[in-house]
């Protein structure tokens, strides 16, 4: 009720809940109120009705926070707010601000993502190049330091090649007594100085590996030694494997040699077959080259 002697001022209003005035209800700059909702409206110069104030029971948003998401307000926390920062992984983000070109995004823990070269443990190569990952590229030279097995099948051969090179050790020493033939470092051992006595050849893998340890039962390998002979010739009188003749059966073509070939080059070839643990059959030949 207006005070006596005064004329009351009444805004355009509505008592219907959730009702807002339309543009046709108001003139520009005119106010309207919904007295049930406690909301005040006005019409702007563009003809749009806008909410100016509210007395709603729920508290209007006046500040903003993004908690542990990693995001932060780039301006003030009230009014018109823009967002900056990086969304944390715990909130569905990557927590990354950049990526490695050509790299992979992968988890380093249950809550951390990273970008770069995928490690072997995660199914990657652990390297940025095939060579670094020890993956062969067949149009460039490759060096294999471990045993490579080409199995083939019952209907196809395991390997086809147009040529092959073997490692030859050329030694200026004179053969006499005994010498070690390391099959892991050479296929042929060539002595260029004249032999000075009969000799024993001992086959082994290397100075740190036995032949028995690098061969399986049912496997064979071949080796060749070339011995230069002087006016007095000598010959291979015994064959050993891993420092012993025990377990070694040597079968010579045309019988074991009893002499060498003077002023010639004697070639000895050996096919070594492993028949059981520490047990070998050696097929040996002696050939004269002049």
NORNOR-V518831 format. One record per helix or strand. SS is the DSSP state (~ for helix, > for strand). FROM is the first residue (numbers start at 1). LEN is the number of residues. If there is no record, write none. Layout:
ss=SS from=FROM len=LEN
ss=SS from=FROM len=LEN
This chain:
ss=> from=12 len=3
ss=~ from=23 len=3
ss=> from=31 len=4
ss=> from=39 len=5
ss=> from=49 len=6
ss=> from=71 len=3
ss=> from=83 len=3
ss=~ from=89 len=3
ss=> from=104 len=4
ss=> from=113 len=4
ss=~ from=120 len=3
ss=> from=168 len=4
ss=> from=177 len=6
ss=> from=188 len=4
ss=> from=199 len=6
ss=~ from=211 len=4
ss=> from=220 len=9
ss=> from=236 len=6
ss=> from=244 len=1
ss=> from=248 len=5
ss=> from=265 len=12
ss=> from=279 len=11
